[in-house]
Amino acid sequence: MAHSLQAKKRIRQTARQTEVNRRRRGDIRATIRNVEEAIASGDQDAATKAFRTAQPALMAGVNKGVVEKNTVSRKLSRLSKQIKGMAA
């Protein structure tokens, strides 16, 4: 257990930031889920619209340090590929 005031403060700060990051990660997962559900429904217009709203949300997660840039790039690439494959 922390004894110094600095260590106790860091514990409080870490707990708050962990909660914020957990919420951000959940929001990112929700946006990805919305795109995947639109793809599963077979509606390309809805999927494209959901994808366009998901892109800035995912990149915001990168800027906030919640997820890695390469992870987001990979997910966006795969989702985009699925949406383009719906037209064929």
Buried (B, 14 or more C-beta within 10 A) or exposed (E): EEEEEEEEEEEEEEEEEEEEBEEBBEBBEEBBEBBBEBBEEEBBEBBBBBBEEBBEBBBBBBEEEBBEEEEBEEBBEEBBEBBEEBEE
